[in-house]
């Protein structure tokens, strides 16, 4: 849900937020997540490569951290997960043992970290597929309209 939000896919983000609202029955949690989605929006990817030929592609960008008010509502585990998701989506080249350690310290197991990372990757893929299909559909509609006018 958060990955869909920061990818600027409002339909997907709304879908997942609605599901969460039904299950969690905690408006405060949903509102905190909405606020964090807005705070985390950026463009990427960016980050720094190890010193070498790819260093010319280094690009600075937002290093996202959950806001203090949201930390209280979300808790340490979820806040760490949101920060990790942002790292994977926007700064994958900055992934490091320290990033994994932050999740472990927040109470995530190694298996749960792998699962979380796979979910973030899947949602990123899902959002890109939907955007691609929407673009393709618009293009096909445009060509069909042009053909109808020409015919």
Helices and strands as residue ranges (DSSP letters): H 2-6, H 10-24, H 27-40, G 53-57, H 68-90, G 92-94, H 97-105, H 110-150
